Amino acid sequence: MIEVRRLRVLRALADHGTVTAAAEVLHLTPSAVSQQLAALESEVGQELLERRGRRVAITSAGRLLLSHADTILTEVERAEDAMQSYANGTTGEVRIAAFATAISLLVAPTLPVLREAVPGLRLSVSDAEGHQAIARLLDGEIDLAIAVEHRGSPRPDDERLARIPLYAEPFVAVVHRSHPVASAEAVDLTALSSDDWVMTSIGNPIRDVVLLACEQAGFQPRAAHTSDDFRSVAALVAANAGVSLVPRLAISDYKPTDAVLLPLIAPTPVRRVFAATRKARADHPLLTTTITALQKTATTLPLTF
């Protein structure tokens, strides 16, 4: 008989690529992970892994087992949730991870509504960049991720996730008040092609959106400065250090005197924000209540000038 805990070990290895990384996520030693995987191979009578240098590759038999493991683990998690719901009734905890803007403008305003609607609900909120929240969700650290669509996002048909769109936020140009386009009603990206730029760091999904928008406009921005904090981005622009594109809501409560925000002439890049849960818990009452409240708050966001 296959032990479920060993399937969890195999899934962690497939997700993270090395025994060491899987051990860290599972809070086990690398030796314990190796022992569990060896025992699983013995249980199924097939070779599930093959070593390729420092990494471990999943064999075809291992991939076949993983396809069943995801279903099994999903059903086990459903059973655990059913027992917890039976024991707790309408009480429980929802752990949310979101990027800073979503926390301040979406999550925080929703908390009082949820406290009134479900007095027994405990909410735990933590900060995570848009590309980090999904990884934490899949690792079981959180229950609900507020994330951003980007090229590295899991595919829409990823069987492990349930995704719910929240809002699409247009980007705006940020320029110094002395810039030639500062008095325009809207700006064409090509007008900024010769400027220095303030960019987010490599790996940040915002950078991907900006680079793609500039590429479609026919140029590659010259990244002179880097910051993942949009207040810092605006401050650098206000110091006449360059221009930038930022999501509309990112600096809605902060605009230095010398920085000007301008809408973009279509096509306008957008930051698409969604909520995600593990599919096994997608219909949990506490999660559905939380997501519904977040969706309602999202409809009140000032997404246009």
N, C-alpha and C positions, 0 to 999 in steps of 0.2 A: 504494500500500500504506500502511495506517495504522501509524504508529509507536507502539509501546506507551507510550513515555515521554510522548507527547503526551496519551494517554488518562489517564495519571496526573495531568497538569496539569489536565485538564478535571474529573476527580473531585475534586481539591483545591479547585478553584474552586466546584464545587457544594456541597461540604461547608462551606466557610468564607465564601462570599458575596462576597468582594472579591478583586481581583487582588493587592492588597497583602498580605492575609492568606494567600492561597494561596502567594505568593512566599516569605513568611516560613517557612511549613511546609516548603516544598520546597527551602529554602536557595538560592533564585534571586532575581534582581532582578525587580521588577515589569515592567520592559521585556522581560526574557527570557521571562517568563510570557506576556505579550501576544503576543510573536513566535511562541511555540509554539502558542498558540491560533489565531492567524491561519493558521499553516501547517497545522494540523489542519482548519480550515475549507476550505482549498484542497484538501487530500487527499480529503475526503469530498464536496466540491462543494455544501455546504449551509451556510447561516448558522446557527451554533450559539449565538450570544450576541446579546443586545441590551442596550444601556445604559439604565439607569433612574436618573438622577442620578449619584451616586457609586458605586452598586452595579451589578452586571452580572447580568442575568437569563438563565437557560438557555432557549432556544427549544424548541419541541416536537421539532424535529429533534435538538437537543442532548440532550433527555431520552431520546429513543429510542436515541441512541448510548450514553448512560450505562448504559442497561439491558444493553447488550451489553458495555460496557467493564468493568462489575463482574465479569462472567463471565470475560472475557479476563484481567483482572488477577489474578483468583483462580487461574486455571490457570497463569499465568506464575509466581505465587508458589509454587504447588505444584511446578512444575518446578524452581525455584530451591532449594526445600527438599529435593527429591529428590536433586539434585546435591550439596547440602551434606551430607545424610545419608550418601550414598555415599562422600564424601570423608572424613568425620569418624567414621563408625561410630557408636559410642555416646557420643561427646563432643559438646559444644556448650554454648551459653549460653541461659538463659531469663531474660528481664528481667521482673520482677514489680513492679507498682505497687499499693499498698494503703493504706487509711486506718490511722491510728495503732493503734487497738485490734486490728485484724486483723493488723498486723505483730507486735505483742507477744504476742498470744494464739494466733494461728493460723500465721502464716508462720514466725516465728522458731523455734517448737518443731518445725516440720517440717524445717528445714534439716539437722539432724544425720541424720535418717532418709534424706533424699535423698542426702546425701554418701556414706552407707554403701551405698545401693542402686545409685547410679550415680556411681562415683568420677570419671568424666570430665565430669560435669555442673558447669557454672559458673553460679551464681545471682547475679543482681544485683537488689537490693531497693531501692525508693525509695518515699517517702511521697507519697500523693496522696489528697485528700478523695474520698469516695465518688462524687461527681459529676464528678470530674476524670479519674479513671483511664480511663474509657471513651474520652474524647476523645484521650488520649495513645495508647491502643491503636489507634484508627482512624487516627491520624496515623503509626503505625509506630514510635513511640518505645519501646514495650514489647511484650512477647509475651503477657503474662497480666495481666489486671486483676482485682483483688478489689474489687467495687463494691457499691453499695446500691441497691435498687429505690426509685424515686421517680417523681413525675409527669413529670420531664424525661428519664427513662431512654429509651434506644432501644426501639422496639416489639419484642415477643418474636419477631415474624416478620421482623425486620431480617436480610436475606440476607447481610450482611457479618459477622455475629457468631454464635458458638456460645456458649451460656450454660449453666452448670452450677450448680444450687443448692448452697449450702454449709450454711447454717443460718438459722433464724429466731429472732431474739433479742428477747424481750419488753422493753418499756420499764417502768421503775419510777419512782415518784414520789420526789423528794428534798425533804424539808421540814426546817425547824429543829426541834430537840428540844422547843421550847416550843409548837409548833403544836398546835391542838386534836386533830388526827388522828394525832399522832406515836405514840401508843400503840396505834393500831388494828392489827389483823392485815392488813387491806387497805383501800385507800382508793378511794372513788368520785370521779371527776374533778370532779363538780359541787361537792364540798367545797372545791375550790381555786379556784373561779370568781372569788372576790372578792380573791384575793391578787395581789401583784406577782409577776411571773415573770422568771426568768433564761432567756433564749432563745439559740439559736444564730443566726447572722447570716442575713440574707435571701440566698437562693440555696443555702444548705446544705440537703440533703435531709432532715436531721433536723427542721428547722423545719417543713417541709411535713407530716411525719408528726404532729408535735405539734399544729399548727394544725388539721389534719383531725380528730384525736381530740377536741380541745376543741370544735370545731364540732359534731361528732356528739353531744357531751354537752350542747350547747345554749348555749355561751358562747364569747366571744373572749378569749383571755388578754391581760392587760395587760403588755406587754413593758417592764420597767423597766431591765433590764440585758442585755447581749449578750456572749457569748463562744463561740468554737468549740472551746475547750479544756475538756473535761469536768471536769478537776481544778479548773480555775478556777470552773466552774459550781458544783461542790460546795462550794468555799471561800466563794463568795458566799452560798449557801444557809446555810452554817454561821455566816455573819456576820449572819443574819436579814435578808438583803436581798430575799428572795423565795423562791418555790418553783420547781421545775422537773421536767421529765420527761427521763430519760436512758436510753439503751440499757443493759440489765442489765450487760453486760460492760465498759462504758466506764469505770466507776470501781470495778471489782471489787477492785482492789488499792489503792484509796485512798478512805477515808471519814473526813472530819474528825469529831472527837468530837461536835460540836454538830449534825451532819447525820444524818438518819434516812432509810434507804431503805425504801420500802414497795411491795409488789406492788399492782397495780391490779385493781379489781373488773371483771370482763369486761363489755364487750369490751375486750381489752387490745391497744393498738397494738404492732406489732413492727417491727424493723429486719430486712428480708430481704436477706441477703448472698449474692452469687453470684460465681462465677468466670466470666470471659469471655475468649475468644480470637478472633482473626480466623478466620473459617470456613475460609479457605484452609489454616490450620495446625492445625485442630482435631484431626486425627488424627496429628500429629507425635509420635513416641514419647517425646521428652523432655517435651513438654507433657502428654501423657496420664499419664505417670508422676508428674509434679509435681502435677497435679490430683487424682489418686487418693490421693496422700499427704496433700494438704490436706483432702480429704473425710474421711479416717480421723482426722486430728487434730480436725476439727470435731465429730466424734461424742463427744469427750471434754470439750467445753466446758461449764462450769457454767451452764446457761441458766435454771435455776430456783432459787428460794430453798431 
